[in-house]
Amino acid sequence: MTTMTPSQGGPAQPPSPQALARLVDLAEDAILSVDEDQRIVLFNRGAERTFGYVADEVLGQPLDLLIPVRFLAVHHQHLRAFAAGPVDARVMGERRPVHGRRKDGTEFPADVTISKFHDGGRLFLNAILRDVTERVRAEGAIRSLNQELEARVKARTAELEEANRQLARKNEENEAFVYSVSHDLRAPLVNLEGFGKELSLACQDVKRLLTDPAMPPGLRVEAEAIFGRDVAESMTFIHAAVGRLSVIIDGLLRLSRAGRVQYDPKPVDPGPIVDRVVQSLRLTAEAKRAAVTVGPLPAAWADPRAVEQVFANLIGNALNYLAPDRPGRVEVGAVAGGDPGASTYFVRDNGVGIPEAYRGQLFQAFRRLHAGLAPGEGMGLALVRRVLDRLGGRIWFESAEGAGTTFYFTLPAGPTAGEPTGAS
Amino acid sequence: MSPPGKPLMILLAEDDDGHATLIRRNLTRAGVANEVVHVKDGEQALDYLFRRGAFADRPKDVNILLLLDINMPLVSGVDVLRILKGNPATARTPVLMLTTTDDPRDVETCYGLGCSVYIAKPVQYESFVEAVRRLGMFLEIIQVPPVNGGGAV
């Protein structure tokens, strides 16, 4: 290497031809030259390592020795073109990878630069090349990993889509089941209520008979006590129980219907709908000394009846669960900057709030947190969530016990992708 | 007004004995005194209407009003309604559907097939009585044509 170092203080000296020859010989890359007849005239140590030949075996031999047979024809053509062309150095293999052939016949991919020059009236064609088997293998591994990954993502996506379809189907089945069961439950209920009333009527007849003067007074008092107290009380409980069952079953029927009803989404201005809902709840609001205010509401893309159902349930709930000890305030409005592509609305009250422990089950059917405060089957919020589900919206809430609750929900602001515009 | 000389009878097709009993009692209580024949499935209802099978010998010269439950074994109420309305001989028989559901699809189907009135059997007794009372009024004003096209219209 000392030959490469400029001598101290003197002008820079180029290395001697011997030093250059040594540089070539020691290079890690394979360096080889051929003459005009494509006979190998230079073969460095890198070339020996790369091709598995010692220089003596190949010097004077045709270059074809180092090239896979199937590339010979095209290689000859390229080399002639390069020899005759104006360019004196370039990288090979820009269009397809270049391959070399080792002594043992195996092939390897290579990065190759070629050059040419005349020396002493003779043309020399030179190649510097490097075995890139490892790199190509690694690239192949990365490529196949990528392909595998893509395939797995695709398969997983398909699985998820299938799972989604199955869930939707399951949901439909469940709703159909709930529907038919609730429907079947109504028939015996008609009997219970009907014959309960028949019994009441029969009791009235018996009581009338008891007024007959022929009835011994002691017996009459006793019988009147039985019919007036015990039987009447039993009938009252049966009647109340049947009424409650009936309300529950009707709620179930409505809930299962929410999953099956055909929605007809179109542009909806919620303003007039909310005004109508508030108007219909006016008496309730007055009875509760509650003020309902409605702010500006942005348009939505939904079924108007479903939108009315959602607002009616939420505003009705807000009114039902106001705190009895202070004037009620219910506020309906919209918030900006929610989900993209959606309009976000809220219904806020200053009512009793939702206890921490019940927040997880709020949207489940038959959960009534303040059963004493208002009538209902505990179906409203389950229904609201199911309806919003169907409309492509979502619902959540914030609540402070004793201070009030705010329900937020979203509806699509415009037609969602893949959905018919509904204009037809 | 019914054609003179032909009594109006009520054919009650109802598989639930309780419901049938309640309906009969309340018809009576509402002042409807017409004869009531109770059959328990759609097949029997059709046999009665077309005077065949067990009912081949039933009186011929009667006007029939059909109270028809939707959910019945063998032949459903909807099928009875379809067959009845599809046959010119029976198409004009007034039919009152009595069901436990007010499912809009069922209501639509039945009115589409030509039933006269669709009553959801109410669980609340008061509304049930009200429905029967309306039914009684309906019976008083209805024009009941003869079954089997008896030629007396």
Chai-1 contact restraints between the chains, C-beta under 6 A:
chainA,res_idxA,chainB,res_idxB,connection_type,confidence,min_distance_angstrom,max_distance_angstrom,comment,restraint_id
A,H183,B,T101,contact,1.0,0.0,6.0,A-B,restraint_1
A,R186,B,T100,contact,1.0,0.0,6.0,A-B,restraint_2
A,A187,B,D16,contact,1.0,0.0,6.0,A-B,restraint_3
A,A187,B,T100,contact,1.0,0.0,6.0,A-B,restraint_4
A,L189,B,V123,contact,1.0,0.0,6.0,A-B,restraint_5
A,V190,B,K121,contact,1.0,0.0,6.0,A-B,restraint_6
A,V190,B,V123,contact,1.0,0.0,6.0,A-B,restraint_7
A,N191,B,G18,contact,1.0,0.0,6.0,A-B,restraint_8
A,E193,B,V123,contact,1.0,0.0,6.0,A-B,restraint_9
A,E193,B,Y125,contact,1.0,0.0,6.0,A-B,restraint_10
A,G194,B,L22,contact,1.0,0.0,6.0,A-B,restraint_11
A,K197,B,Y125,contact,1.0,0.0,6.0,A-B,restraint_12
A,S246,B,V123,contact,1.0,0.0,6.0,A-B,restraint_13
